[in-house]
Amino acid sequence: MSRERLISVLDIGTTKSCVLVAQADAASYQIVGYGMASSFGMKKGAVTDINKLSRSINNAVINAEKMCKAKLKEVSISVTGHHIFTIINRGEIEIASKDGIITDADVNKAIESAINCRLPPDKMILHSIPRNFTVDGIREVENPVGMKGKRLGANVTLIIGNISHIQNLITATENVGLKVRNVILQPYASGKAVLTPEEMKEGVCLIDIGGGTTDVAIFRDGKLYFSFVVPVGGNHITNDLSILLKIPFDTAEFIKVEYGGCDLLKPIREESIIVKCKGIDREFPKETIFEIINARVEDIFNIVSANLYNLKLDYLIPSGVVITGGSSLLRDINIVAERFFDGPVRIGHPKVAEDIWETLRNPIYGTALGMLDLEFLNRKQEGGLIKRNLFGYILHKVKEWFLGFNEEGG
């Protein structure tokens, strides 16, 4: 199998690391393998033990290589964490041509002007996504190419991250002999995998509940419009069960997955379950389990809802809310969500073309599948804004910061 035609992506999460491998041609790609492994050395999207994380990544890579029968040399990696935030910036240029007709080059210059903003030295741009343009005061122009004007403005969504967090992810990946090709925001990728074109155009809120964080992304006009991260995820639900029921974390995770639910109207009063814990059968009321889970799920939705309101994003999502990620599989989580968000709610399952990869329709694979879509698009648009923004700039900033850090440290 030709390595030049392989696309490999690595979704690095708090609870699991997932590798997907696809073989691509000029028109499309086909999945040829995947690998999954438990993650260690991560907490709330941040690296806490780089050696443990490297071993986790290596396990996922080995599993993927066995399936696709090829040795991987490079991957694109995902990033999340509470250090991620969004700003909206505007750039403006004068049209240089005598006839005043706006060209693609003018559009690129206007976007470049918006990207070149002052950031703290430890921050960097992960993604820059044009929202709309202005031509001589005419607002919300979708495509200014071919129009006449004297001044062109670009309103751009900038996704910002912490350089040291990203450097740690890159280092953990390079430790297993892989070159990092690209760095992609997790909810951006998840949206590509689980949202419909109609939802993304009309306006939708994606809530991706992972192990350590809940990633929120607003899509509108077919683009990523805004994103923020809530430092609470599925592991917090498990931890609540572990503490309140006085059981090991692994047992709490088993109870959550096998018996847990979110809707307090569902458990029958005095109904209970029996679970073996440290060799002893223990009995737990289902009502208590549901109450513990419901409290943390409501906490997550409360935080998301408050952020949407405070950021004035709640009125931009007529298509409602799509919940994805591992914790979206909690029973009736959509019912609880409907009480917090004024609009439709559904569970987002990724779209997979090939029936042989039915396993990948699970929401836990959504980010990795979306990364494949973005990386394939990136390669089709060689030399374009997507390629430069996703990695060329990132690698430059990481190296620049890392070298400066080492010099300061002596």
N, C-alpha and C positions, 0 to 999 in steps of 0.2 A: 504494500500500500504506500503510495507516494506521500511523504510527509508534507510536501509543498501544497498538497490539496487538502490537508487536514486542518480543521478548526477545532481548537480545544479550549474549553472554558472551565474555570474553577470557582464555584460559589463557596466562599469561606464563611461559615456561620458559627454561632455560639455552641450549637448542639451537634451540627454535622457539617462535613465538607463533601461537596458533590462535584464530580468531574463529568462533563459530557464531551464526547468526541464526534465530529461529523466530517464526512467527506464532501467536498464542494466542487462544483464546476462553475462556469460563468453564469448559469441561470438559477441554480438552486443548490441545496445541500441535503444530505441524507445522514441521519444519525447512525453511527456504526458501533458505539459502545458508551458505557457509563460506569462510574464507580462511586460508591458511597462509603463513608467511614465516619465514626463518631469523632466529634471535635473536642480537643482538650487544649487548654492554654488560651482560651478566649473568654471574655466576660463583657456583656453589653456591647458587642461589636469591636472591642479593643483587645489587643494582644496582651496577655498577662504572663505567658511563658512561651517564648519563641521556639524553644526546642520541642516542647510538647506539641505545639501547633504544627511544626514541620513534620513530625512523625505522623500526625493525623492526615496532613495533606498527602504525604507519601503513601499512606495506606489507601487513600481514595484513588490516587494516580495508578498504583499497582493494579487495583481492581479494574480500572478502566482499560489499562494496557492489555490485560489478559483477555478482555472481551473483544477489543478491536484488533488485537494481534499486531500492535505497532508500538514503537517506543516514542513517547511524547518528548518534544524538545522545548515547546513554548506553550503558554496558556494566557488567557485574559482572566483577570481576577475581579471579584466583586468587593465592594466596600460599603459599610454602614457604620452607625455609631452616633452617639449624641453630639459628636463634634461636627456633624454635617449640618449646614444651614444654607438658606437661599437668600439671595438679594436680587433685586431688579435694577439693572443699570441701563443707561441710555448713552448712545454715541451718536455724533452728528458730524457730517462732512459737507463740503461744498462740491458740487458737480463740476468736474474739470472740463468736460467737453464743451465745445463752442455751441453745439446745437442743444445742449441741456438734456439729452436723452440718457436715462439711467441705464447702466450696464451691470452685468454680473460682478465685474470688478468693483464698481461703486458700492454695491451691496456688501461685498466682502470687506471693503474698507470701513463701512459704517459699523458693521458687526465687530470688526477688529478694534474700532474706537471704543465700543462698549465694553469689550473684554479687557482692554488695557486700563484697569482701574487700580487704585491704590489698595493693597491688602496688607495686613500685618505680615511680617517676615515668615511666620510659622504657618501661614494659610496659603491655599492654592485653589485654583479653579479645576473642578472635576469635569463639569459639563457646561457648555454655553449654548443655549437654545433660543434662537430668535423668536420673539412673540409676534411682533408686527412692526410696521415702519410708518414714518411720516414723510410726506413730500410737501415742502413749503407750507406747513401747517395743516395739511390734510391728514387726519389721524386714522389709525388702524388700517393702513394699507397692507393687504396680504402679500402682494408681489409687485414691487415697484419697477421691475425691469421693463423697459420700454416706455415708461412714463417720462414726461418732461418736468424739469424743476431746477431750482438753484441750490436747494439744501435737502439732504436726505438724512433722516434720523432712524436709528434702530433701537428698539426696546428689547432687551435680551435678559432671559433668566440665567443667572449664574449660580451653579451649585458649588458651594465652597466646602473644603475639608481641611483637616489638620495634617500637615506634611509628615510629622513623625508617626502618626497612626498609619498612614499609607506606606511609609518606608518600612515599618515593621511587618506589614503584610507582604510586601515585596521581598524582604529579606527571608521571611519564613518560607516563601515559595522557592526562592533561588537556592535555599539550603538543600533542596532535594534535587537540584540539577536542572531546574526549569527556568527558562527565560520568560519574564513577564512582558507580554506584548501590549496589554491594555488594562486600564482600571475603570470599572463601570459601577455606578451607583445601583445598589440592589433593588430599590423600589422602581427605578426607571426600567430595569430589565424585567421585573415581575409584571409591570404594566403591559409591556410588549407581548407577554405570553398569555395573560388571562383576560385582558380587556378586549371588547369588540371595537371595530373602527367607529361605530356609531357612538358608543359611550365616550371614546376619546375625543370625538369631535364636539359633542354636545356639552361635555363637562361631567367628570366623574371623580370620586374620591376612592383611591385604592388604599386599603389598610392591610399591610402585610405583617402579620403577627409571627415573629420568629421566636427563637429561644430566649435571647437576651434583650431584644429591642422590638418595638413596633414601628415599622417604617410607613410613613404616610406620604402619598404623592397625589397631587391634583393634576389631572390631564384635561386639556381644553384645546379646541381647534386642532386636534390631532397631535398635540405636543405636550411634553412635560411642562407644566405651568408653575408648580411650586412643590417643595418637598420639605418635610421636617421629620425628626426622629424622636420617639418617646422611649425613654430608657427603662421600659417595662415590657416583658414578654412572657412567653409560655412557661419558662423556667420559674418565674415568680409564682405562677399558679401552683406548680408542682411543689415549690418550696413552702407555700402556705399550707398545702395538704400535709406535707411532711412534719411541719412544726405543730400544727393544731391537732393532728391525729397521732402525733408522737410515733412516727414510723420512718424508716429509711427513705431517702430520696427516690431510689429506684422503685420501691414499692408504691410510693406516692404517684410516680409517673405511670406505673401499670394501672393503678386505680383510676387515674384521670382519663387515660386512653380507653380502657375497657368498660368502665362503669360511669364515668363522669358526664355531666351535662350542665347546661347554663340556665335553662328555664325552670324556675322554682315551682311552676305549676305541674311539672311532669312527674316527679317522684311521688309514689303512693306513701301516705303516712304510715310509719312503722315498718316500711319495707327496708330490708338491710342486705348487705353482702358479706360474705365470709372470705377472707384473704389470708393465705399463709404468710406469716411474718416471722423471720428468724426461727423457723421450724414450728411455730405455734399458730393455730387458727385464731384469727381475730375477727370480730364482727363490728361492722360500721353501718350506721344508719345512712341510707341513700340521701335522705333529706339533708343531713349534715354535709355530705360530700358536695351536693349541689349548691348549698349555701356558701361554702368556702370558694368554690369555683366562680359562682355568680358574682361574689363581692369583688374579686380581682378583675374579672372581665368588665364589670361595670366601671371599675376604676380606670381601666385602659380607655374605654369609650368616653368616659367623662373628660379625660385629658385631651383626647383627640377632638371631641366636640368643642371644648373650650378654646382650643387653638384655632380651629376653623372659624369660630365666631370672632375671636380677637384679631385674626389676620384678615377678616372680611372675605373669607373664602367660601363660607357656607352657601352663599347665593349663586356660586359659580358651578354647582354640581347638580343640574337638573336630572341627570341619569342616576343620581343616588350614590350608593356605596357598594363597593365590591371588596369582600374580605378574602384574603388568601394567606399563604404561609401554613406551617404545620398546625398551628392552633386553630385555624379555620375549620379543622375537622371536628372540633368539639361540638357535641350535639346541641342543636338549636341556638348556636351562637348568633345566627342571623336574626332570630326572634328577639333576642336581647338588644341587638344593634338597632332594630327598627324603633325601639323606644327612645333612642338617643338622636337619631338622624331623620330629618324630615324628608323622606324620599324612599325609593325602593332600595332593598338590600339583597344581595345574592352572594353565594360562595363562588370564588373564582378558581376554576379548574383550568390548567393549561391545555392548549390545543396541540395535539400531536397528530401529524398526518398519517404516519405509518401504524397500522394495527399491531405490528409486532412489538411496538414499544408502548403497549397499553399501560404498563407499570408507571410510565412517566406522566400520566394524566393526573397524578397526585399533586396537590398544591405545593408539596415540599420541593418539587422539581421546577416550580414556576420561574424562579430567578435564573437558574442555569439555562432553561430553554429560551428565556428572553435574551440572555446574554449571547446565545448562538445567533439569534436574529440580528441583534445589533452588530455583532462582529462580522457577520456575513455582509450586512449593509456597508459596514466600514471598509471592507476589502473591495467591494464593488465601486466605492467612491474614493479610490486611491488619490491621495493628494488633496482631498476636499477638507471642508471644515470639520467634519465628524472625526476623521482620522487624527487631524492635528489636535483638536480639543481633547479627545479622549486619552491620548497618550503622549504625543510629542511634547506638548506643553508640560504634562504631568512629570514625565521622566526628567525633563530639564529642570523643573522646579525642585524635585526631590534631590537630584544630584547637587544642585546649587546650594540648597539648604544643608544637606548632609556634609558637604565639603566645608562649608562655613562653620558648622557645628564642630567638626573635628579640629579645624584650625584654632577656634576659640578655646577648645579644650586642651590645646597644647600638643 
